[in-house]
């Protein structure tokens, strides 16, 4: 008797990585964009890289690289081409026409992941606002390419899988509405925060690069069972739990993960979420020290730490920060740590006593 798979076939994609800054790691950027693509269930079947010094205004990458990709796609057609760079609407249109397939940029990919993962009403409102702000200046070109190469799938999803409306007036009207709704939630959050402040309970925020293990650490510390998955941006919603810490209760909050070149549309629309970090008495900066190149020579996590600290500085978060190197059970060589650093394992709970002691002293 014949059997048939009912599993949905994955969309295929190629990734195109562009390096524009001296000293920027091509390997790290390639690894990250592939993981982002996989986080939205795409199957990456090819990758292309280019160091760009003199920009081609119409396509960003040079004509030779465009031709190389065109020749690859002639024998290996894909559903999507992802460019690891923020593109203009005309650049998306030009590349789509050259490749005869739909093109999205890094921002569009990240927004799609957020759209897919948004669960609470607040997260959906924030993602929808970010998508609308991103789409507005690209509207004409996005409509043109979606008509030619399909307007569904990755890059065209809305929160809760609702259809994106490609109409300027409607987008502008919806942007105003979403901003007002998010402001209401922000005001409610501030009221709740003031009530908590009256109790004198200290607030600790878990922050860090996506997939560093923040949710796993919160689960292990508070004995909760919050959703965890080994994917970029597995969870978007802010989660707070009580933690009894050496004689006192503290509120431990898990925040949305950071990533390099975080779209400013998301920074703007996720201000209420990021305020949890801004208002915290102590920040636990969770780091994944296993994030390195395959040969171990490039320490990808160092760039992740720089990105996270930069965002925290930009939003005015407290300097009272404790760096928590998670997943220590997976590393063989440990570096000498400073006073405000600690090794832990959310999986084995190694280092938890030292972590709690440092948290107590810093609060």
N, C-alpha and C positions, 0 to 999 in steps of 0.2 A: 504494500500500500504506500503510495507516494506521500511524502510530508512536505509541507510548505512553510517557510518562515513568514511570520506576520510582523517581524521587526521592521521598523521604518528604515529605509535605506538612507545612509548618511549623504549629505551634500558633500561634493568634493571641492577643494580649493587649492590655489597656489598662494604663496606668500612672497612679497617683495620687500626686502629690507633695505633701508636707505640710511647711510651714516653720513652726517654732515659736520660733526664736531671732532676735532683732533682728540685722540685718546679714547674715543667712544668704542666700546667693545661690540664688534659685529656679532660675535658668537653669543653674547648675552642677549642682544636684541633679537637675534633669530630664535633662540630658545624661548624667549618670552612671547613673541608673537605666535609661535606654533602652539604654545600652551594656552594662550588666549583663544586661538581658533578651536582647539580641542575642547575648551570649556563651553563652547556653544555647539558642540557635537558635530564639528566639521572634520572631514578626513583630508589632511594636507597631503597632496600627492607631488608637490614640487616646490622648490624654494629658489629664489634669486636674490642676489645681493649687489649693491653698488655703493661705492664711495662717491658722493656728489660734492663737487667744488663749485662748478658753474651750473646753476639751475637752468633747466629747460622749462620756461614758464608755462608751456602748454602741457607737459607731461611729467615734470620734475626729473625723471630719469632720462638718460640720453637716448637718442634715436637707435643706436646700436643695441642697447639693452632691450628697448621696446621690440626690435626685430627678433632678437634672441627668444624673447618670451612668446611672440607671435608664432614662430616656427615650432616651439615646444607645444603650444596649444593646438596647432593644426593636427597633431597626431595624439594629443592628450587633452581633449576638451574637458573643461571643468565648469562647475556651476558658479564659481565665484573667484575673483582675484582680490586679494587683500594687500593693500599697500601700507606698510608700517610707517606712516607719515600723515600729517594732517593736510588733506587736499582741498582745493577750491572746487566749486561745483563744475567749472569748465574743465579742470584737470580730470575729475572723475568721468565726465562725459567723453573727453578725448581718449582716455585710456580704455574706457568701455568700448568705444568704436574701434580702436586699434585691435583689441583683444577679442572682439565679438562676444563678450561676456560681461556680466555685471561686475562692477568694481566698487569696493567700499574701502575706506581708509581706517586707520587705527582707532580714531574717535568713534566712527560708526560701529566698529566691532565691539568696543567696550560698552557702548550704549546698548547694543543688542544683548550682550550678556546681562547687563543690569535689567533690561526689559524682561528677559526670560526669568530672572531670579526674584524679581520684586514680588513680595507676598502681602505685606500690610498695605493698607490704604495710603499711609504716608509715603512709603517707598514708591508705590505706583505713581502717586502725584509728582514726586520728585523726578522720577525717571521720565515721565511724560513731558514735564517742563524742559528737562535737559534735551530730549529728542527734538522738541519743537524749536528750541533756540538754535540747535545745530542745523535743523533742516531749513529754516526760514531763508537764509541767504543763498541756499543751494537749490531752492524749490524748482525752478525751471529746468535745470539740468537733471535733477533727480527724477522728475516726472518723465523727462525724455528718455532716459536710460531704462527706467522701470517699464515703460511702454515697449521698448525694444527687446529687453533681455529679461523681463519678468519682474513683477513687483511683490514677490512673496519670499519668505525664507529669511535667512540671516541678513541682518542689516535693515530689514523692513518690518520688524515685529514691534508691536506696542505692548505696554504693560498688560498682563493678563491676556495676551494674544489678540488684543483688539486691533482693528485695521488702522494704520496711520492715514490721516486725512491730508492729502497733498493739495490744500487750498489755502492761499495766502491769508485771505480775510479770516477764515476759520482758525487758522493757526494763531494769528495775532490776537484774536478774541480769546482763544483758549489759553494762551500764555498769560494774559491778564487775569483770567479766572484762576488758573493754577497758582499764580503768585499769591493771590488773596487767600486761597485755601491753605497753602503752606504757611502763610503768615499766621492764620488762625491756630494751626497746630503748634507753631513756634510759641505763640502766646500761651497756649495751654501748657506746653512743656515748661515755660518759665514759671507759671503759677505752681506747677508740681515741684519744680526745683526749689522755689522759695519755701514751700511747705517742708521739704526735706531738710533744707538748711536750718529751719527752726529746731529740728531734732538734734542738730549738731553731729549727725552721722557723716563721717568722711567719705569722699567719693574717689574711687580709683578707676581709671580708664585703661582698657587693654587696646593698644594701637599697634600698627605694624603693617608691613607689606602683605598683600594678599597671599594666602596659603602658608603663612608663617606658623599657624597653629594656635591662633588666639582663642577660637571657640573650644578647641580641645583643652586648652589650659583652663578656661573658665569652667568647663565641665569637671575637670579633675579637682580643681580647688573647691568648688561648691557642691560637688556630687550631684550635678544636674545631668541632663541628657539632651542637650541642645544639638540640633542637626549639624553634622560634620561630614565633609567630603573632601577628598584630595583633588580639588579643582580650584582654579582661580575664581574668586568671588562666589564661593559656594553659598555664603549667606550675606545678605545685605542689611538686614534689619538689626537695629540696636537692641541688645538684650541686657537687662540688669538683674542681678541676683545678690542676695545678702551673703556676706562671708564673715564668719566669726573669727576674728584675728586677735589672738592673745588677749582675750578679755574684753574686746570691743567689737561691735558690729560695724562693718563697712559695706558700702554699695559698690559692687564690682560690675563694670559695664563693658561689654564687648562692642566694638565699633566697626564700621565698614573698613575693609582693607584698602591700603593705598597701592598705587602703582606709578611707575615713572611716566611722565608726560600725561598725568591725569587730566582728562578734558576739563577745561575751565568751566564748561557748561555744567559738569557734575559737581565741581567744587562750589559753584554758586548755588545750585539747587539743593545740595546736601549740607547747607550751613547748619541746619537744625541738628543733624546727626553729628556733625563735627563739633558742635558746641558742647557735646558730652565730654569731649577731650579738653576743650577750652576751659570748661568749668571744673575739671577734676582737681583734687588736691594732690594727687600723685598719678603719674602716667607710667604704666608698664609697657615699655617698647619691646614687643616680642619680635625676635629675630630668628630666622632659620639658617643656622650656620652650615647646613648641608647644601645650600644653594651655591654651587660652584660649577666650573666647567668640568667636563668628564675627566680631564687629566689633573684636576685639582689646582691648576696654576692660576686660574682666574676666580677671584672670590666675588661672585655675583652679589652676595648678600651685603657687601660693603656699599655698593651703589644703592641697594634697597634701603639701607639705614640712612644714607644721605638724603634720599628722596623723602622718607618719612619725617626726619627731623626738619627738613625744609618746610614741609606742609605745616607741621606743628608750629614752627616759628612764624609762618605767614599768618596763621589764625590767632596768634597770641596765646598759645597754650603754655601752661606752667613749665618752668625749667626744672621742676622737681621730677626728674625722670629716672627710672631704673631700667637698664637694658637687660632683658631676659633672653638669653640664648637657649631656645627650646630645642628639642630633638637631640639632646646631648648623648643619648644612648646610641645614636647612629654615627657619631664621629670618633675617630681614634686619636687625633691630635688636638689638644686644647691649648689655647693661648693664655698668657698671664692676664688676669682680669683686673680692672680698676675697682675702686670702692663701690661704685654704683653700677656694677655688672654682676650677673650671676648665671651659672649654667643650671638648667633644669630639663626634665623630661616629663611632658604631660602624660606620656604613655606609662612610664615606670614610677613616676613621682619622685625620682631622684632630684635632690636639690631643693625640695619643697620647704624643709625646715629653715634652710638658709634664706630662701626667698621670703618666707613669712617674717623672719627676723629683720631683714632689710626693709620690708614694707612697713613694719611696726616702727622702726627707728626713723624712717623718712616721713611718716605721718605725724 
